[in-house]
């Protein structure tokens, strides 16, 4: 009887938790040399032109990353072929040089909100290219880059 009650309570709690995530993708990059001309590419489809969305960048870096920040160029191609480009700075470490992300061994995971409450103007397939925008052409110490799209909390 206890097992049945536990199972029913667990099922109820899980069914009441709704994820507001629409899309999330993460891709590895060459941690020895992520070149500025080597984009990380994502594609997703949406037909929701009413709901507001938040856009996030995910980054994982090793301890040997030489900088406290990371600049990205985020290019979004709309279903009609038009493009927008954003320059985004992400702070990975504080002024004392301590990494700000969630640590796992010697890798730190970060999630950055870079656009809040955006509405998609068109339904269809969107393409996102993310390039590193730092002065050195090749970066050492970045292991993964991701893009996440969520519904805003009402």
Secondary structure, DSSP 8 states (H G I E B T S, - for coil): -HHHHHHHHHHHHHHH----EEEEEEEE--TT-EETT--EEEEEEE--SSS-EEEEEEEEEETT---SEEEEEEEEE-TTS-EEEEEEEEE-B-TTS-B-SEEETTEEEEEEEEEEEE--SS-EEEEEEEEE--SSSEESSEEEEEEEEEE---
